Amino acid sequence: IYIHGLILSGNLNGDDIKMIRRITTLRYLDLAEANIVKGGAAYYDSFQTGECYTEDNVVGANMFRELNHLQTCILPRSATAIGANAFYECRYLENVQLFENIVEIGAGAFHNCLQLAEITIPKGVTSIAGVTFYGCRGLTRVTIPEGVTSIGNSAFCRCSNLETITIPKSVAVIDRYAFDRCYKLSEVILQEGLSRIESQAFIDCYSLKWLSLPSSITYLGTNLFFNFNTNAIKSALRELWCYAPVAPETRSSLGTDYECTLFIPKGSTGYTGEPWDSFREIVEF
């Protein structure tokens, strides 16, 4: 018997999730009217992770890990959290629906979901954890809601088809490698409230030619814009507009080359020495 689709309701414990995981032909899973509850056996167990058990209203760690035939998943309306690596290596997952009760998405939740094309993050989520969307090379659009305060280490690393991203005003920190190897990323909108961009956040972003930094920025990490995977150019960036009246703190090179022009507010201070002297020119506006 080949089961390609399931629509479930009522309470689901570890025994039920374990049974779902055994359906290797499952492509469509609708849990909108189901409730995940504590109880039953471990639904997942490996040497790396140990045993995983259900918790009330939590799409648990590794719950749908490596279900490689799954294409669409509608999560329970009652779910409040998605655990770490919940959809890890679901390589054919194209669509996942999250309801507004979700306030937490764990690290690596959608790691290497290669076919995932777009996702809307619920409004209650306050941070995007490390490697959440790592390797989601099909991702072209993501909606980050106001209320998210940080974007974690490698959160969108290797999202090679992501073209645009708007960072809401609530985000204060963009962590290391956040958009590493987003080769098609050409538009990044950063808003007032952002204070730190950590090292190598935009490395190997070949299509990023222009970027504007808000006046609230106080720290820029090393090699933010460096291109490691090409010998042709050091950085694709050609214009960097920085609205901070006082130069942000830096450790060393930003990874730009002598073809990039820096634009700064008239009368601003601190834009002397390394790394500012590595720009083609500095223009006041």
Salt bridges, closest charged atoms under 4 A:
GLU33 OE2 - ARG77 NE 2.80
GLU66 OE2 - ARG65 NE 3.98
GLU89 OE1 - ARG91 NE 2.78
GLU118 OE2 - ARG141 NH2 2.69
ASP180 OD2 - ARG181 NH2 2.94
GLU198 OE2 - ARG196 NE 2.77
GLU249 OE2 - ARG251 NH1 2.93
ASP257 OD1 - ARG238 NH1 3.41
GLU259 OE1 - ARG280 NH1 3.99
